[in-house]
Amino acid sequence: MNFIKYNLVLLVSGFPAIIIFSFGLVGCFAPLALFAKMEKPPRIIVILLVFLAGAFQIYFWGLWSAYCVAVTYKFTMRPAVTWDWLYFVAGLFDVSSLIGWLSYKEQQSVSYQRQTEIQKGTIYYAVFAWIAYIVFAIWPSLITPVYGWATDRLGLTKHINPIERTEQDRLGEQQFRNAKKATNKLGGVMDKIGQPAVPQPNVSPAQMVTEFSATSIDVSKGDVTLYSHERVLLGLSCRSGPVGKLR
């Protein structure tokens, strides 16, 4: 279930990413509107805008790769995850799938020569995104200097910081062990509760406990505390209190 949710998060994130990419690319070429009345814009302007658009795409695909890595670390930090490599492999495909989809849409209704140029550019950007993804996956601390402004706003920086990530891994594993330990203790206590009641001194058999139920259970920090409720036959007394604490 965690793996499915991980892929859904990256899939849904692709939609705003496409919008940001489209507006950013259009903004790079927006200055050409100033030369609309000219038959040909100045060559130097065209070269600068093409360079600007190329730099924007490189930065954007690096950002997308960094985001996929940060999300991958976020989901693989959970104690129940054992095959974390599977998440990183899936993230690598998610990085390239967005590039492939944009390339497919761009090739529609264009000439064959233009399609060839788009495909060549797609390969370049896909290779760059894969390299960026692998580098960020191995050294996640490199994300912060370049794309820290984005990961901070998305709340992902804490998942890619090596110090904070190590501490969170330790705390998560400790909580998992505490919960497992408490569950085992609780199972032993419930088995004992199911055993027949032992007669107590000065208590007639008719006054023995006929019902024992735990109304509150505390399993924090690996301890189990049970609070009991006892009902006595042929008597008006009813008492409640803690059974005790197991460590």
C-alpha positions as CSV (number, residue, x, y, z in Angstrom):
1,M,0.0,0.0,0.0
2,N,2.9,2.4,0.8
3,F,4.4,1.6,-2.6
4,I,1.2,2.4,-4.4
5,K,0.7,5.6,-2.5
6,Y,4.3,6.6,-3.4
7,N,3.7,6.1,-7.1
8,L,0.4,8.0,-6.9
9,V,2.1,11.0,-5.3
10,L,4.6,11.2,-8.1
11,L,1.9,10.7,-10.7
12,V,-0.2,13.5,-9.3
13,S,2.8,15.8,-8.9
14,G,3.4,15.5,-12.6
15,F,0.4,17.6,-13.4
16,P,1.5,20.8,-11.7
17,A,5.0,20.1,-12.9
18,I,3.8,20.2,-16.5
19,I,2.0,23.5,-15.9
20,I,5.2,25.1,-14.4
21,F,7.3,23.8,-17.2
22,S,4.9,25.1,-19.9
23,F,4.6,28.6,-18.4
24,G,8.3,28.8,-17.8
25,L,9.2,27.8,-21.4
26,V,6.7,30.2,-22.8
27,G,8.1,33.0,-20.6
28,C,11.6,32.3,-22.0
29,F,10.4,33.1,-25.5
30,A,8.0,35.9,-24.5
31,P,10.5,38.7,-25.4
32,L,10.1,37.7,-29.1
33,A,6.7,39.4,-29.0
34,L,8.6,42.8,-29.0
35,F,9.9,42.0,-32.5
36,A,6.6,40.8,-33.9
37,K,6.6,43.5,-36.6
38,M,10.1,42.7,-37.8
39,E,10.5,40.1,-40.6
40,K,13.3,38.4,-38.6
41,P,14.2,39.2,-35.0
42,P,17.9,40.0,-34.3
43,R,20.0,36.9,-34.4
44,I,21.7,37.7,-31.1
45,I,18.3,38.0,-29.4
46,V,17.2,34.6,-30.8
47,I,20.5,33.0,-29.6
48,L,20.1,34.4,-26.1
49,L,16.5,33.3,-25.8
50,V,17.3,29.8,-27.0
51,F,20.2,29.6,-24.5
52,L,17.8,30.9,-21.8
53,A,15.2,28.2,-22.7
54,G,17.8,25.5,-22.7
55,A,19.2,26.6,-19.3
56,F,15.6,26.7,-17.9
57,Q,14.9,23.2,-19.1
58,I,18.2,21.9,-17.5
59,Y,17.4,23.5,-14.2
60,F,13.8,22.3,-14.3
61,W,14.6,18.7,-15.0
62,G,17.2,18.8,-12.2
63,L,14.5,20.2,-10.0
64,W,12.1,17.4,-11.0
65,S,14.8,14.8,-10.3
66,A,15.5,16.3,-6.9
67,Y,11.8,16.3,-6.0
68,C,11.5,12.6,-7.0
69,V,14.5,11.7,-4.9
70,A,13.2,13.7,-1.9
71,V,9.8,12.0,-2.1
72,T,11.5,8.6,-2.4
73,Y,13.5,9.2,0.8
74,K,10.3,10.3,2.5
75,F,8.5,7.0,1.8
76,T,11.5,4.7,2.3
77,M,12.1,6.1,5.8
78,R,9.1,4.3,7.1
79,P,10.0,1.3,9.3
80,A,7.8,-1.1,7.4
81,V,9.7,-0.6,4.2
82,T,12.3,-3.3,3.5
83,W,12.8,-3.1,-0.3
84,D,13.8,0.5,-0.5
85,W,15.7,-0.1,-3.8
86,L,12.4,-0.8,-5.5
87,Y,11.3,2.7,-4.7
88,F,14.4,4.2,-6.2
89,V,14.0,2.2,-9.4
90,A,10.4,3.2,-9.7
91,G,11.4,6.9,-9.1
92,L,13.9,6.7,-12.0
93,F,11.1,5.6,-14.3
94,D,8.9,8.4,-13.0
95,V,11.5,11.0,-13.8
96,S,11.8,9.9,-17.4
97,S,8.0,9.3,-18.0
98,L,7.2,13.0,-17.6
99,I,9.8,13.9,-20.2
100,G,8.6,11.2,-22.5
101,W,5.0,12.4,-22.2
102,L,5.9,16.0,-23.0
103,S,8.0,14.9,-25.9
104,Y,5.1,12.9,-27.3
105,K,2.7,15.9,-27.1
106,E,5.2,18.2,-28.7
107,Q,5.7,15.9,-31.7
108,Q,2.1,15.9,-32.7
109,S,1.2,17.8,-35.9
110,V,4.8,18.7,-36.8
111,S,7.1,17.8,-39.6
112,Y,9.3,14.7,-39.7
113,Q,12.4,16.8,-39.4
114,R,11.0,18.6,-36.4
115,Q,10.1,15.3,-34.8
116,T,13.7,14.1,-35.2
117,E,15.0,17.3,-33.5
118,I,12.5,16.9,-30.6
119,Q,13.5,13.3,-30.1
120,K,17.1,14.2,-30.0
121,G,16.5,16.9,-27.5
122,T,14.4,14.5,-25.4
123,I,17.2,12.0,-25.2
124,Y,19.6,14.7,-24.0
125,Y,17.2,16.0,-21.3
126,A,16.3,12.4,-20.2
127,V,19.9,11.4,-19.8
128,F,20.6,14.6,-17.8
129,A,17.5,13.9,-15.6
130,W,18.7,10.3,-15.0
131,I,22.2,11.4,-14.1
132,A,20.8,14.1,-11.7
133,Y,18.5,11.5,-10.1
134,I,21.3,9.0,-9.5
135,V,23.6,11.7,-8.1
136,F,20.9,13.1,-5.8
137,A,20.0,9.6,-4.7
138,I,23.6,8.8,-3.7
139,W,24.4,12.3,-2.3
140,P,21.0,13.8,-1.2
141,S,22.8,16.7,0.5
142,L,23.6,18.1,-2.9
143,I,19.9,19.0,-3.4
144,T,19.8,21.7,-0.7
145,P,22.3,24.2,-2.2
146,V,20.6,24.2,-5.6
147,Y,17.0,23.4,-4.9
148,G,16.7,23.9,-1.2
149,W,14.2,26.8,-1.7
150,A,11.8,24.3,-3.2
151,T,12.3,21.4,-0.8
152,D,11.9,23.8,2.2
153,R,8.5,25.0,1.0
154,L,7.4,21.5,0.3
155,G,8.6,20.2,3.6
156,L,11.0,17.7,2.1
157,T,14.3,19.0,3.3
158,K,14.2,17.1,6.5
159,H,13.9,13.8,4.5
160,I,17.1,14.5,2.5
161,N,19.3,15.9,5.3
162,P,21.6,13.0,6.3
163,I,21.7,14.0,10.0
164,E,18.0,14.5,10.4
165,R,17.3,11.4,8.3
166,T,19.5,9.2,10.4
167,E,17.8,10.4,13.6
168,Q,14.4,9.9,12.2
169,D,15.3,6.4,11.1
170,R,16.5,5.6,14.6
171,L,13.4,7.0,16.2
172,G,11.1,5.2,13.7
173,E,12.8,1.8,14.2
174,Q,12.7,2.3,18.0
175,Q,9.0,3.1,17.9
176,F,8.4,0.0,15.8
177,R,10.3,-2.2,18.2
178,N,8.4,-0.7,21.2
179,A,5.1,-1.3,19.5
180,K,6.0,-4.9,18.7
181,K,7.3,-5.5,22.2
182,A,4.1,-4.0,23.7
183,T,1.9,-6.1,21.5
184,N,3.6,-9.3,22.5
185,K,3.3,-8.4,26.2
186,L,-0.4,-7.5,25.7
187,G,-1.0,-10.9,24.1
188,G,0.5,-12.6,27.1
189,V,-1.7,-10.6,29.5
190,M,-4.8,-11.4,27.6
191,D,-4.0,-15.1,27.7
192,K,-3.7,-14.9,31.5
193,I,-7.0,-13.0,31.7
194,G,-8.7,-15.8,30.0
195,Q,-7.7,-18.3,32.6
196,P,-10.1,-19.3,35.4
197,A,-10.2,-17.0,38.4
198,V,-8.3,-18.2,41.5
199,P,-10.4,-18.2,44.8
200,Q,-9.3,-15.5,47.2
201,P,-9.3,-15.8,51.0
202,N,-12.5,-14.7,52.8
203,V,-14.4,-14.7,49.5
204,S,-17.2,-17.2,48.8
205,P,-17.3,-19.0,45.4
206,A,-20.4,-17.0,44.5
207,Q,-18.6,-13.8,45.1
208,M,-15.7,-14.6,42.7
209,V,-15.0,-12.3,39.8
210,T,-17.2,-13.2,36.8
211,E,-16.1,-10.5,34.4
212,F,-12.7,-8.9,33.8
213,S,-12.3,-6.4,31.0
214,A,-9.6,-3.9,30.2
215,T,-11.1,-0.4,29.7
216,S,-7.8,1.4,29.1
217,I,-4.5,0.2,27.6
218,D,-1.3,2.3,27.5
219,V,1.5,0.9,25.2
220,S,3.8,3.9,25.1
221,K,7.5,3.3,25.5
222,G,7.2,-0.4,25.4
223,D,5.1,-0.6,28.6
224,V,1.6,-2.1,28.9
225,T,-0.7,-0.8,31.6
226,L,-4.2,-2.3,32.1
227,Y,-7.0,-0.8,34.0
228,S,-9.6,-3.4,35.2
229,H,-13.3,-3.5,35.9
230,E,-14.5,-6.3,38.2
231,R,-18.1,-7.3,38.7
232,V,-19.0,-9.4,41.8
233,L,-22.0,-11.7,42.0
234,L,-24.3,-11.6,45.1
235,G,-22.7,-8.4,46.2
236,L,-23.1,-4.7,45.6
237,S,-19.4,-3.8,45.5
238,C,-17.8,-2.9,42.2
239,R,-14.2,-1.7,42.0
240,S,-11.9,-0.6,39.3
241,G,-8.2,0.3,39.2
242,P,-4.9,-0.5,37.5
243,V,-3.9,-4.1,37.2
244,G,-0.3,-3.2,36.9
245,K,2.4,-2.3,34.4
246,L,4.6,-4.7,32.5
247,R,8.1,-3.6,31.4
